[in-house]
């Protein structure tokens, strides 16, 4: 067995060992997760359920909703018993006595909407703007009077669920149905107000389908806060983490098709990079030729001074500062848009570096090549075009491709002037979802994939160039 075969066998053994370790770790994590998801050993008592339910109801009314405060104050309840449900579930049997809000609302619905409508018309007649808060104040007085004057009472029993979510204390799940029972049809009333699109005032039908302010003003009388009907997640810790990742992914990319922001950003980034690179190559080639001609013939002195100044300024100042100066100081006052300004900035920046790459490639061509061309009767320009430049281009092509990769990443600062590139797309999603991790990581991964693809293509190009040399 030769040395090469021994190395292959050694690498195979190492890879198999790594795979075995990864499988063992995965199995261990799954087993630990299943053990953690066993039946809960937490004890739930009627007293603790009574306390949690009382604390929740006390925090439900909106601070400006007097109707909600009154209903909660008039609600009495007691936890009769606790039963075990599924693996990590407890069911509390709750007896309640409260105001029959749904019956009161049904009996006075027409008057409630009429009072609100007449008030809105009076405000409009005074030349003022109707807002939901003013409507709430006007209607709430009437609703409270009806609650206090009538015998609106209802009672019954309802199941309230508690779940062990690995926090040490069971978390209460107040569903819409349970809250609707405990507060005498509160959710039913709120849903009916939101769904009402037509009212009758003095025998005349009036459409309020597009008047959200009108409905919101009445709905605010029954305002609730600190209320979330989302059922707690009782799956295993590992599954909870995975569920969290899926929910975060859905919120950031699937919901409202927010992934389209990234797709648009990728297109703009590639367009910005491609156009800027073309501009950079043109500027770089011209600058490199000017400097090479001066170094070899002492001609084009003033153009050489300008070219040296250009390269020094671009290479000596930060790219972001250049972008801000070009857009806000030079181009914005004359009405130039953001994208062309970004193209000009990145083109100028890339041109300075491309010029040094091309100049280095030209200078690397042996001087004997120039002399051979001149001996064949070519003038200086013909020698550069037909002999020196093809050899220099072949030498610098991989470096130019790497400049393209570098430029792709550098365009990420274009969002500072409002260009809708890939980075700005991630920041836009972040501003909508208030999530930092998923949008920014997604942007980083997209850049990484693009760079890896371009790097692979550059590698293929370099191998073909080496083959052509042989």
Backbone torsions as a table, in degrees:
resi	resn	phi	psi	omega
1	UNK	NA	121.4	-178.0
2	UNK	-79.4	175.8	-174.7
3	UNK	-64.2	-38.6	-179.2
4	UNK	-63.4	-42.9	179.1
5	UNK	-65.8	-36.7	176.9
6	UNK	-63.4	-41.5	178.6
7	UNK	-64.9	-40.6	177.9
8	UNK	-63.0	-42.8	179.1
9	UNK	-64.7	-40.2	178.8
10	UNK	-63.3	-44.1	178.8
11	UNK	-64.1	-37.9	178.7
12	UNK	-63.3	-42.7	179.6
13	UNK	-64.4	-43.3	179.5
14	UNK	-62.3	-43.9	179.8
15	UNK	-63.4	-41.4	178.4
16	UNK	-63.6	-38.9	178.1
17	UNK	-64.6	-41.8	178.9
18	UNK	-63.4	-42.1	177.9
19	UNK	-62.3	-42.4	179.9
20	UNK	-63.3	-40.9	178.7
21	UNK	-64.3	-43.5	179.5
22	UNK	-62.3	-41.5	178.8
23	UNK	-64.6	-41.0	179.6
24	UNK	-63.8	-41.8	178.2
25	UNK	-63.5	-42.8	179.7
26	UNK	-62.0	-45.3	178.7
27	UNK	-62.5	-40.7	179.4
28	UNK	-62.9	-42.4	179.2
29	UNK	-64.0	-42.5	-179.6
30	UNK	-64.2	-44.3	179.2
31	UNK	-62.7	-44.7	179.1
32	UNK	-62.2	-37.4	179.1
33	UNK	-66.2	-41.3	178.7
34	UNK	-66.9	-38.0	177.4
35	UNK	-63.5	-41.3	-179.9
36	UNK	-66.2	-23.3	-176.1
37	UNK	-92.7	13.8	179.1
38	UNK	-67.6	173.5	-176.9
39	UNK	-57.6	138.1	-177.2
40	UNK	-65.2	139.6	176.4
41	UNK	-104.1	10.2	178.2
42	UNK	-76.9	138.5	179.0
43	UNK	-98.4	127.6	179.1
44	UNK	-108.4	127.0	-178.4
45	UNK	-111.8	154.9	176.3
46	UNK	-58.4	-33.3	-179.2
47	UNK	-65.2	-44.7	-179.9
48	UNK	-68.3	-36.1	177.0
49	UNK	-65.4	-40.5	178.2
50	UNK	-60.5	-42.0	-179.5
51	UNK	-64.8	-48.2	-179.3
52	UNK	-62.5	-41.8	-179.0
53	UNK	-65.3	-40.6	178.8
54	UNK	-64.7	-40.4	179.2
55	UNK	-65.0	-39.2	179.7
56	UNK	-65.7	-49.2	-178.0
57	UNK	-60.7	-35.4	-179.0
58	UNK	-66.2	-27.6	-177.4
59	UNK	-96.9	-2.1	-175.1
60	UNK	-70.2	-44.8	-173.1
61	UNK	-64.0	137.4	171.2
62	UNK	-64.6	144.1	-174.0
63	UNK	-60.5	-22.3	-179.1
64	UNK	-106.0	4.4	-177.2
65	UNK	-101.3	93.5	-178.9
66	UNK	-66.5	-32.6	177.7
67	UNK	-61.6	-43.5	179.4
68	UNK	-63.7	-42.5	179.0
69	UNK	-61.4	-42.8	-177.6
70	UNK	-65.1	-43.9	-179.1
71	UNK	-62.9	-44.0	179.9
72	UNK	-64.1	-40.4	179.0
73	UNK	-63.3	-32.6	-178.1
74	UNK	-88.1	-3.0	-178.3
75	UNK	-88.9	126.9	174.8
76	UNK	-118.4	141.8	-178.5
77	UNK	-151.0	160.1	175.8
78	UNK	-150.6	137.7	178.3
79	UNK	-84.1	116.0	-176.1
80	UNK	-80.3	-41.8	-176.3
81	UNK	-161.3	165.8	176.3
82	UNK	-124.0	129.2	177.1
83	UNK	-119.4	146.5	174.7
84	UNK	-78.0	133.0	177.1
85	UNK	-100.1	-121.3	177.8
86	UNK	-76.0	-161.9	-172.9
87	UNK	-54.3	-42.4	-174.6
88	UNK	-129.6	41.5	-174.1
89	UNK	-130.0	140.6	175.6
90	UNK	-126.4	138.9	-178.9
91	UNK	-115.5	118.1	179.3
92	UNK	-98.2	124.7	174.8
93	UNK	-85.8	114.4	-173.0
94	UNK	-115.8	127.2	172.9
95	UNK	-97.7	136.7	-175.0
96	UNK	-137.1	154.5	169.7
97	UNK	-134.4	126.0	-175.8
98	UNK	-152.7	179.2	177.0
99	UNK	-79.1	136.2	177.8
100	UNK	-81.4	80.7	-176.3
101	UNK	-63.2	-39.3	-177.8
102	UNK	-63.3	-41.6	179.7
103	UNK	-67.4	-42.5	177.9
104	UNK	-60.5	-44.9	-178.6
105	UNK	-64.2	-42.7	-178.7
106	UNK	-63.8	-37.0	-179.1
107	UNK	-72.1	-29.4	-174.0
108	UNK	-120.4	14.8	-176.7
109	UNK	-57.3	-46.7	-177.3
110	UNK	-62.2	-40.4	179.4
111	UNK	-68.2	-38.1	-179.6
112	UNK	-60.9	-47.8	-179.1
113	UNK	-70.6	-33.7	178.6
114	UNK	-65.5	-44.8	179.5
115	UNK	-61.0	-42.3	179.1
116	UNK	-63.8	-41.9	-178.0
117	UNK	-66.7	-45.4	-179.9
118	UNK	-63.3	-37.9	177.3
119	UNK	-64.1	-44.2	-179.5
120	UNK	-61.8	-38.5	-180.0
121	UNK	-67.7	-38.1	178.5
122	UNK	-64.3	-41.7	179.5
123	UNK	-63.6	-42.8	179.1
124	UNK	-64.6	-38.4	-179.5
125	UNK	-64.4	-26.4	177.8
126	UNK	-84.1	2.2	178.9
127	UNK	78.3	19.3	-179.3
128	UNK	-104.9	165.8	179.6
129	UNK	-95.6	133.0	179.5
130	UNK	-81.1	132.5	174.2
131	UNK	-127.4	161.8	-173.4
132	UNK	-62.9	-34.8	-177.4
133	UNK	-66.7	-42.0	178.3
134	UNK	-64.3	-40.3	176.9
135	UNK	-63.3	-41.7	179.4
136	UNK	-59.1	-47.1	-178.1
137	UNK	-60.2	-41.5	-178.4
138	UNK	-67.4	-45.1	-174.7
139	UNK	-77.7	-34.5	-174.0
140	UNK	-61.9	-35.9	178.6
141	UNK	-60.1	-44.7	179.9
142	UNK	-65.0	-44.5	-177.5
143	UNK	-63.0	-42.3	179.2
144	UNK	-63.0	-39.3	178.3
145	UNK	-60.9	-40.7	-179.8
146	UNK	-70.2	-37.7	177.9
147	UNK	-63.3	-41.0	-175.1
148	UNK	-78.7	-30.2	-174.1
149	UNK	-87.2	-31.2	-176.0
150	UNK	-91.9	165.8	178.1
151	UNK	-94.3	66.8	-176.8
152	UNK	-93.4	84.6	-178.6
153	UNK	-125.3	143.3	175.3
154	UNK	-146.9	154.5	-179.3
155	UNK	-148.2	166.4	178.8
156	UNK	165.9	-165.8	178.7
157	UNK	-127.0	147.5	-179.7
158	UNK	-146.8	150.3	178.1
159	UNK	-92.1	129.0	174.2
160	UNK	-116.0	130.8	-173.0
161	UNK	-100.7	143.1	174.4
162	UNK	-125.1	144.1	-176.4
163	UNK	-130.7	139.1	174.6
164	UNK	-86.2	110.4	-177.7
165	UNK	-108.7	29.6	176.3
166	UNK	68.6	20.3	178.9
167	UNK	-100.7	-3.4	180.0
168	UNK	97.7	-25.8	179.1
169	UNK	-127.8	129.7	179.2
170	UNK	-58.7	139.9	-179.3
171	UNK	-99.0	130.4	-178.9
172	UNK	-79.1	137.4	175.5
173	UNK	-110.9	107.0	179.1
174	UNK	-97.2	98.0	-179.4
175	UNK	-74.6	165.0	176.7
176	UNK	-59.4	-39.5	-178.2
177	UNK	-65.5	-44.8	-179.6
178	UNK	-64.3	-44.4	180.0
179	UNK	-66.4	-34.5	178.8
180	UNK	-62.4	-38.4	177.5
181	UNK	-70.3	-48.8	-175.0
182	UNK	-61.6	-32.3	-177.8
183	UNK	-110.2	27.7	170.2
184	UNK	63.7	39.7	177.4
185	UNK	87.1	25.6	-176.4
186	UNK	-59.8	-46.9	-177.8
187	UNK	-66.8	-37.6	177.5
188	UNK	-59.4	-44.0	179.8
189	UNK	-63.8	-46.8	-178.7
190	UNK	-61.5	-41.8	179.3
191	UNK	-65.5	-38.2	-179.2
192	UNK	-67.3	-38.9	178.1
193	UNK	-62.3	-44.6	-179.1
194	UNK	-65.2	-30.4	-176.2
195	UNK	-89.1	-9.1	-177.7
196	UNK	-73.7	123.0	-178.7
197	UNK	-117.2	-7.3	-178.7
198	UNK	-146.8	136.0	179.0
199	UNK	-127.4	164.4	178.4
200	UNK	-117.9	122.7	179.2
201	UNK	-125.6	116.4	-179.2
202	UNK	54.5	42.5	177.5
203	UNK	78.5	0.6	-178.2
204	UNK	-107.6	131.1	178.7
205	UNK	-81.4	130.8	-177.9
206	UNK	-127.1	129.4	179.1
207	UNK	-84.8	130.8	174.8
208	UNK	-121.9	22.8	-175.4
209	UNK	-58.5	-34.7	-177.2
210	UNK	-103.4	5.6	-177.6
211	UNK	-98.9	78.6	-179.5
212	UNK	-65.9	-34.3	-180.0
213	UNK	-61.0	-40.6	-179.4
214	UNK	-62.0	-50.2	-179.0
215	UNK	-67.3	-39.7	-179.5
216	UNK	-62.6	-36.2	179.9
217	UNK	-61.4	-41.4	178.1
218	UNK	-71.8	-40.3	-178.0
219	UNK	-64.6	-31.1	-179.6
220	UNK	-65.8	-20.3	175.0
221	UNK	-62.9	-26.3	-179.6
222	UNK	-111.1	35.6	-175.0
223	UNK	-68.3	135.9	176.6
224	UNK	-124.1	150.1	177.0
225	UNK	-138.1	170.6	-179.1
226	UNK	54.2	35.6	-177.5
227	UNK	-125.5	124.0	-179.6
228	UNK	-137.4	116.4	-176.8
229	UNK	-87.5	21.9	179.6
230	UNK	-82.1	123.2	-178.4
231	UNK	-69.1	133.2	-179.7
232	UNK	-61.6	149.9	179.7
233	UNK	-88.2	116.8	-178.9
234	UNK	-107.3	11.9	178.2
235	UNK	-69.5	173.6	-176.7
236	UNK	-62.6	159.2	-179.7
237	UNK	-54.3	-41.9	179.5
238	UNK	-66.2	-41.2	179.0
239	UNK	-66.9	-35.8	177.2
240	UNK	-61.7	-42.3	177.8
241	UNK	-60.7	-44.2	-179.2
242	UNK	-65.7	-41.5	177.5
243	UNK	-61.1	-38.6	177.9
244	UNK	-63.8	-40.5	178.5
245	UNK	-64.6	-44.1	179.5
246	UNK	-63.1	-43.5	179.7
247	UNK	-63.8	-40.2	179.3
248	UNK	-66.6	-40.0	178.6
249	UNK	-63.6	-44.3	-179.9
250	UNK	-63.5	-42.9	-178.2
251	UNK	-64.9	-38.4	-174.1
252	UNK	-84.1	-30.2	-171.7
253	UNK	-123.4	-39.6	-175.0
254	UNK	-82.5	-44.2	-177.7
255	UNK	-61.3	129.5	-179.4
256	UNK	57.1	23.7	178.1
257	UNK	53.4	44.8	-177.7
258	UNK	-69.5	-15.6	175.9
259	UNK	-62.2	-21.1	178.7
260	UNK	-63.8	-29.3	176.4
261	UNK	-60.8	-43.1	179.5
262	UNK	-66.0	-41.4	-179.6
263	UNK	-62.4	-44.4	177.2
264	UNK	-63.5	-39.7	179.4
265	UNK	-63.9	-39.3	178.0
266	UNK	-61.9	-45.5	179.5
267	UNK	-60.5	-45.2	-179.8
268	UNK	-66.5	-38.0	179.4
269	UNK	-64.5	-45.7	-179.9
270	UNK	-65.9	-39.8	178.2
271	UNK	-64.9	-44.5	179.0
272	UNK	-61.2	-42.4	-179.4
273	UNK	-67.4	-45.8	-177.2
274	UNK	-64.1	-47.8	-179.2
275	UNK	-66.1	-40.7	179.3
276	UNK	-63.6	-38.5	179.9
277	UNK	-66.6	-41.3	177.5
278	UNK	-60.3	-44.3	176.8
279	UNK	-63.6	-40.1	179.5
280	UNK	-64.8	-38.8	179.1
281	UNK	-65.5	-43.4	179.2
282	UNK	-61.7	-49.3	179.3
283	UNK	-64.2	-42.2	-178.4
284	UNK	-65.3	-41.0	179.4
285	UNK	-64.5	-45.6	179.2
286	UNK	-62.7	-45.4	-179.5
287	UNK	-63.3	-42.9	-179.3
288	UNK	-63.7	-42.4	-179.5
289	UNK	-63.7	-43.4	179.2
290	UNK	-58.6	-45.2	-177.0
291	UNK	-70.2	-37.5	179.5
292	UNK	-67.6	-43.2	179.2
293	UNK	-59.6	-42.5	179.9
294	UNK	-66.2	-41.4	-177.9
295	UNK	-66.5	-31.6	-175.3
296	UNK	-97.2	-23.6	-175.9
297	UNK	-127.5	-6.6	-176.8
298	UNK	62.1	22.4	175.2
299	UNK	-98.7	167.8	178.8
300	UNK	60.0	46.6	-175.3
301	UNK	-60.6	-49.5	-175.4
302	UNK	-68.8	-38.3	175.7
303	UNK	-63.7	-36.5	177.8
304	UNK	-64.3	-41.2	178.6
305	UNK	-62.2	-41.9	179.7
306	UNK	-65.2	-42.2	-180.0
307	UNK	-63.6	-41.9	178.9
308	UNK	-64.1	-41.6	178.7
309	UNK	-62.8	-44.2	179.2
310	UNK	-58.7	-48.9	-179.1
311	UNK	-63.7	-42.2	-178.9
312	UNK	-64.1	-43.6	-179.5
313	UNK	-64.3	-44.5	-177.1
314	UNK	-68.5	-45.2	-177.4
315	UNK	-75.1	-17.3	-176.5
316	UNK	-97.7	-2.4	-179.9
317	UNK	-125.9	150.9	-178.7
318	UNK	-66.4	146.3	-178.5
319	UNK	-61.8	-41.7	-177.5
320	UNK	-64.9	-37.4	177.5
321	UNK	-65.1	-40.7	176.4
322	UNK	-59.7	-43.4	-179.4
323	UNK	-62.1	-45.4	-178.8
324	UNK	-65.3	-40.2	179.9
325	UNK	-67.7	-45.8	-177.4
326	UNK	-62.3	-42.2	-176.8
327	UNK	-81.2	-57.6	-171.6
328	UNK	-75.0	-32.8	-175.8
329	UNK	-91.4	-43.1	-171.4
330	UNK	-97.9	-45.0	-168.2
331	UNK	-101.1	-34.0	179.9
332	UNK	-59.7	-42.6	179.4
333	UNK	-60.6	-24.1	179.8
334	UNK	-102.0	8.7	172.0
335	UNK	85.7	19.0	177.8
336	UNK	-76.3	136.2	-178.4
337	UNK	-71.8	169.3	-173.9
338	UNK	-67.7	-46.2	-175.1
339	UNK	-63.2	-49.3	176.5
340	UNK	-59.8	-35.3	178.4
341	UNK	-64.4	-41.6	178.5
342	UNK	-65.7	-41.1	178.0
343	UNK	-60.0	-45.0	-179.9
344	UNK	-62.3	-43.7	-178.4
345	UNK	-63.8	-51.2	-177.7
346	UNK	-68.5	-31.8	175.9
347	UNK	-64.9	-45.1	177.0
348	UNK	-62.4	-41.9	-179.1
349	UNK	-66.1	-46.2	180.0
350	UNK	-65.8	-36.9	-179.2
351	UNK	-58.5	-37.1	-180.0
352	UNK	-63.9	-42.8	-178.9
353	UNK	-75.5	-37.7	177.4
354	UNK	-63.1	-37.0	-179.8
355	UNK	-61.4	-39.8	178.6
356	UNK	-69.6	-35.2	177.8
357	UNK	-64.6	-48.4	-178.8
358	UNK	-67.4	-41.8	179.1
359	UNK	-60.4	-42.7	177.7
360	UNK	-62.6	-37.5	178.8
361	UNK	-66.5	-42.0	178.9
362	UNK	-65.4	-43.7	-178.5
363	UNK	-68.4	-21.2	-180.0
364	UNK	-78.1	-17.2	177.7
365	UNK	-69.9	131.0	-175.7
366	UNK	-56.8	137.9	-179.6
367	UNK	-60.0	-24.7	179.1
368	UNK	-64.1	-26.5	177.7
369	UNK	-65.1	-41.2	178.2
370	UNK	-65.7	-44.0	179.8
371	UNK	-63.5	-37.4	178.7
372	UNK	-65.1	-39.7	178.5
373	UNK	-64.7	-41.5	-179.7
374	UNK	-66.6	-35.1	-179.5
375	UNK	-69.4	-22.5	177.6
376	UNK	-85.0	-0.2	176.4
377	UNK	101.2	2.6	178.1
378	UNK	-77.4	145.3	170.8
379	UNK	-81.9	-177.7	-174.5
380	UNK	-62.9	-44.4	-177.7
381	UNK	-64.5	-43.7	-179.9
382	UNK	-65.1	-37.5	177.9
383	UNK	-62.7	-42.5	179.9
384	UNK	-64.7	-44.0	-174.5
385	UNK	-71.4	-44.0	-170.9
386	UNK	-95.4	-20.3	-175.0
387	UNK	-119.0	-54.5	-172.9
388	UNK	-74.7	-49.8	-173.8
389	UNK	-61.4	-43.3	178.1
390	UNK	-59.1	-40.2	178.5
391	UNK	-69.0	-40.7	179.7
392	UNK	-66.1	-41.5	-179.4
393	UNK	-61.4	-41.8	178.8
394	UNK	-63.1	-34.2	-178.5
395	UNK	-75.8	-34.3	-173.8
396	UNK	-97.1	-5.3	-176.2
397	UNK	-57.9	-45.6	176.7
398	UNK	-59.7	-38.9	179.0
399	UNK	-66.1	-37.0	176.7
400	UNK	-65.2	-38.0	177.0
401	UNK	-64.8	-39.3	176.6
402	UNK	-65.9	-33.4	175.3
403	UNK	-64.4	-35.3	176.3
404	UNK	-62.5	-42.5	178.5
405	UNK	-64.1	-45.0	178.9
406	UNK	-62.2	-41.7	-179.5
407	UNK	-65.1	-36.6	177.9
408	UNK	-56.5	-43.7	-180.0
409	UNK	-73.6	-35.0	-177.6
410	UNK	-68.8	-24.6	180.0
411	UNK	-67.4	-8.2	-180.0
412	UNK	-63.8	-17.8	178.8
413	UNK	-82.7	-2.6	-178.4
414	UNK	-65.2	-20.6	-179.7
415	UNK	-65.8	-17.6	179.6
416	UNK	-64.4	-24.6	177.5
417	UNK	-107.1	9.6	173.7
418	UNK	93.2	11.7	176.5
419	UNK	-70.9	133.1	-175.6
420	UNK	-81.0	63.3	178.9
421	UNK	-87.5	-171.0	-177.1
422	UNK	-63.1	-42.4	-179.8
423	UNK	-63.7	-43.2	178.7
424	UNK	-64.5	-33.4	177.1
425	UNK	-61.4	-44.4	177.6
426	UNK	-63.3	-40.8	179.7
427	UNK	-67.2	-34.7	178.6
428	UNK	-66.0	-44.6	176.9
429	UNK	-61.6	-41.8	179.5
430	UNK	-61.4	-38.9	-179.6
431	UNK	-69.9	-25.4	-179.9
432	UNK	-83.0	-44.1	-172.6
433	UNK	-96.4	-9.5	-176.4
434	UNK	57.0	31.5	178.3
435	UNK	-113.4	127.3	-177.7
436	UNK	-90.9	-43.6	-169.2
437	UNK	-65.0	-59.2	-170.1
438	UNK	-62.8	-49.9	-177.7
439	UNK	-63.6	-42.8	-177.0
440	UNK	-70.8	-38.5	176.5
441	UNK	-65.4	-39.2	178.4
442	UNK	-61.0	-42.4	177.8
443	UNK	-62.0	-44.6	179.7
444	UNK	-62.1	-40.9	-179.1
445	UNK	-67.3	-39.0	178.3
446	UNK	-63.4	-45.4	176.5
447	UNK	-59.6	-42.7	-179.3
448	UNK	-61.2	-45.2	-180.0
449	UNK	-62.9	-44.6	178.7
450	UNK	-60.8	-43.7	-179.6
451	UNK	-66.4	-40.5	178.9
452	UNK	-63.5	-40.1	177.6
453	UNK	-62.9	-47.3	179.8
454	UNK	-64.6	-39.1	178.0
455	UNK	-62.5	-40.6	178.1
456	UNK	-63.1	-43.2	178.9
457	UNK	-64.0	-38.9	176.8
458	UNK	-63.9	-40.4	178.0
459	UNK	-61.7	-42.0	177.7
460	UNK	-62.7	-42.3	179.3
461	UNK	-62.4	-42.5	-179.2
462	UNK	-64.7	-39.5	179.2
463	UNK	-65.4	-38.6	178.9
464	UNK	-68.2	-35.8	177.1
465	UNK	-65.5	-38.9	178.2
466	UNK	-65.9	-37.8	178.8
467	UNK	-65.4	-40.0	-179.4
468	UNK	-66.9	-29.7	178.4
469	UNK	-68.3	-35.4	-179.8
470	UNK	-75.1	NA	NA
